[in-house]
Amino acid sequence: MEKITLKLYEFYNLDAELNGVTNQQTGEKISNGLLQEKLPLVTKYWLSDLGKKVAAEKATVEELKNDLIKKYGKGDDKGGISIPMVIDEVDSEGNVVFTTDSEGKSSSKKVINPDFQKFEKEFNDLLQTNKDLEYNTIKLADFANVETSENYSTFFKLVKVEEAKVVPMS
């Protein structure tokens, strides 16, 4: 077994590299992920095992993120909680401040939501936390026949490159 220390945000990257990425709004597949490549069965097994560990860590971070949303967010009439990035500016009496554009159109003046800034700072601090990941040894030779146009930069940190043995000439 190997061990590597990654930042929590790198678990998100690694999950995307292993499983691919789908546009959540359109359902369109943006990238397939390493697990969709043609790989030897043993290699695919160990990558699937790695994927489960990464997904579990990502799920833990998502729970903490949801706790932060509950902490800083506001509930709506449907029972949902959200933290808008921008909110209406209010004056000292609590009235919404309006502004008029060059065409004479009036609209509420927007400002960055201070609760969103607190959420963002706390969540980004969490994502910088180090976490150890234990995984089965991954050798570059296991991927010798894989042809891909993808770049698996976080995954590459886990790959063990075996140095070629130099045979001295006599």
N, C-alpha and C positions, 0 to 999 in steps of 0.2 A: 504494500500500500504506500501511496505517496500522500504528502500533506502540503497544502499551499495556503497562504493567508491572502484573502481577497477583501476588498472593500464591499460593503453590502450592495452598492450600486452595480458592482461587477457581477453579482449574482443575477441581476436583471439582464445584463448583457449576455452572460453565459446561457441563460435560459432561452433568449432569443436566438443565439447562435446554434443551439442544439435543436430547438423545436420550430424555428422559423418565426416569422412575424406576419400578422394579418391586420389589415386596416380595419379598426373596430367599427368605423362608420359605414364602410362599403362592403366589408367581408372579403375584399380582394387580398389575395396572398401576395405579400411584398417580398418575402424570402422563404425558401423551403426549410432551411435548417439542416444541420449536419446529419441528424438522424434519418433524413429522407434520402441521403446519398446511398449509393450501392456500396455496402461494406461487408466484410466477413462477419458471419453470425456472432462469433465471440466478441469482436470489436463492438458490434451493435449492442450486444448484451451489456457490456461495461459502460457504454455511452448512455444506455437507458437507465442503468443504475445511477450514474452520475446525474442524469436529468432529474431523477426522483429526489435526490439530495438537494439539488439546486432549487427545484420547485417547492420543496418543504421550507427552505430558508426564505424564499421569495414570499410564500404564503404568510410566514411569521411577520415579515416586514409589512405586508399589506394589512395585517391585523392592527399593527401599531399605527400605520397610516390612517386607518379608519378611526382609531381612538383619537388621533389628532384632529381629524375632521369633526368628530363629535365635540371635541374640546373647543375648537375655534369657530365652528360653523354655526349656522342658524337653521332652525327647522322651518319647513314650509307647511302649507295646509294639507299636503298629501302625505305627510310623515317623513319626507326626505330631509336630509341635512346636506347643506353645501356651503362652500366658502367662495363667494364671488371675488374675482380678482379686483374688480373696480366696483365702487358704490357711488351713490349720489352724494355730493357734497352738501352738508347742512351748515346753517349759520349757528350762532350762539344760542338761538332760541329753538333750534331743532327743525327749522324750516328748510326745505330743499332749495338750493341755490340754482337759479336758472341763468342761462347764457343765450345770447342771440348770435347766430352766425351771419356771414356776409350777405346772405339772401333774406335776412330778416326772420329766419326760422328759430323758434325758441325751443330749447331742450335743457334738461337738467345737466348741471356741470358734474363731471365724473372725477373721482380721485381714487388712488390706490387704496384698497381696503387694508387697514393696519392689521386686522385679524389674519388676512391672507398672508401678509408679510411674516407674521409670527409663525404661522403654520409652515410656510415655505422654509424659513430658517431652521426650525426644529426638525423638519423632515430631512432637509439637506444635511444637517449635522448627523442625523441617524445614518444616512446613506454613506457617510464617510467612516463609519465604524468598521473595524477589522474583524473578520471572522475566519476561522480555520475551516478548510474543506479537506476531507480525507477521501481519496479515490484510488481506484486501481490504476496501476502504471499504464500510461498511454504512450506508445512509441510511435515515432514518426513513420517508421516502416509499415505500421498497420494501415497507413493511409496512402501508401505508394501508388495505388491504382485509382485513387479518387481524383476525378477531374471536376473542378468547380470554378465558378466565377466569383464566389462569395469570399469574403475576408473574415476569418474567425479569430480576431485579434485577442480576445479574452481566452478563448479555448487554447490558442497557441501557447499561452503561459503554462498550461498543464502538460504539454507534450514534451516528452523526454527525447532529446536528440542524441543518438548514440554516435560517438566519435568513431571514425574509421580507424582501424588498427593499421599502424604503419609497420610493414615488414622490412627490417634492415637488409640491405643488399650486402652480400659478402664478396 
